[in-house]
Amino acid sequence: MLLKGIEEEVYAGTTDGEIVGFSPRAAADLPWCQTEPDDRNIEYMTTPTRDYESMGLELLGRRRRLANYLRDAGDYVLVPGSCMALPYAQEFQLANPKNPYYRYIKEAYGTTVVT
């Protein structure tokens, strides 16, 4: 059997739904978090495994640790992607302006790729 993992992208925000660019900070503080081109996306993934149950538990554990981290960082919360229908800044917010791939994504696609 092949090893499998799950990647999840979430948003950080305030309790009233304002999306906050947090991925560079989370990636710096949590070794299992990554940045995405737009700093509002926080990505994390599970360790590849053959066991779906352990993968699910790891995913939930990381989500819980990220939620606690956000709360401790200033009372922020995880905001589900389905909430992006709420009004939010339509401007692409670069997570790392020095990253040429991130700049390309911003210039080529803008916020149409913020999912």
C-alpha positions in Angstrom: 0.0 0.0 0.0 1.1 3.5 -0.7 1.7 6.0 2.0 -0.9 8.8 2.1 -1.3 12.1 3.8 -3.7 14.9 4.0 -3.0 18.6 3.3 -5.4 21.2 4.7 -5.5 24.9 4.1 -7.3 27.1 6.6 -7.6 30.8 7.4 -7.0 32.7 10.6 -9.2 35.5 11.6 -11.2 37.4 14.2 -14.4 36.1 15.7 -16.4 38.4 13.5 -15.0 36.8 10.3 -12.2 39.2 9.4 -9.5 37.2 7.7 -6.0 37.9 9.0 -2.7 37.2 7.3 -1.1 34.8 9.7 0.7 32.1 7.7 4.3 33.4 7.9 4.0 33.7 11.7 2.4 30.3 12.0 5.0 28.7 9.7 7.8 30.2 11.8 6.4 29.0 15.1 4.9 25.7 14.1 7.3 23.4 12.2 4.4 21.5 10.5 2.8 24.6 9.1 3.7 26.1 5.7 3.0 29.4 4.0 1.0 29.7 0.8 1.5 32.6 -1.7 -1.3 34.6 0.0 -0.5 35.0 3.7 -4.1 34.4 4.7 -3.8 30.7 3.8 -2.2 28.5 6.5 -1.3 25.1 5.2 -0.5 22.0 7.3 -0.3 18.3 6.4 -0.2 15.0 8.1 2.8 12.6 8.1 2.4 10.1 5.2 1.1 6.8 6.6 -0.9 3.7 5.6 -3.2 4.0 8.5 -6.2 6.2 7.9 -7.3 6.3 11.6 -3.9 7.7 12.7 -3.9 10.2 9.8 -7.3 11.5 10.9 -6.2 11.8 14.5 -3.1 13.6 13.5 -5.1 16.0 11.3 -7.5 16.8 14.1 -4.6 17.2 16.5 -2.8 19.7 14.3 -6.0 21.6 13.7 -6.6 21.8 17.5 -3.0 22.9 18.2 -3.2 25.6 15.5 -6.5 26.8 16.9 -4.9 27.0 20.4 -1.9 28.8 18.9 -4.1 31.4 17.2 -6.2 31.9 20.4 -3.0 32.4 22.4 -1.6 34.8 19.8 -4.4 37.3 20.2 -7.7 35.6 20.4 -7.8 34.7 16.8 -9.8 31.7 15.5 -9.7 29.3 12.6 -12.1 30.5 9.8 -13.5 27.9 7.5 -13.0 28.5 3.8 -16.7 28.4 3.4 -16.8 31.7 5.2 -14.9 33.4 2.5 -18.2 34.6 1.1 -18.1 37.1 3.9 -16.6 40.5 2.9 -12.9 40.3 2.9 -9.9 42.2 1.4 -9.9 41.4 -2.3 -6.2 42.3 -2.5 -3.7 39.5 -2.7 -1.5 39.6 0.4 2.0 38.2 -0.4 3.3 35.9 2.3 6.9 36.4 1.1 7.5 39.2 -1.4 11.0 37.8 -2.1 9.7 34.5 -3.3 9.5 34.6 -7.1 6.9 31.8 -7.3 4.6 33.7 -4.9 5.0 36.9 -7.0 4.1 34.9 -10.1 0.9 33.5 -8.5 -0.1 37.0 -7.4 0.5 38.5 -10.9 -1.0 35.6 -12.9 -4.0 34.8 -10.8 -4.5 37.3 -8.0 -7.2 36.4 -5.5 -8.9 34.0 -8.0 -6.6 31.3 -6.5 -7.4 32.1 -2.8 -9.6 29.2 -2.0 
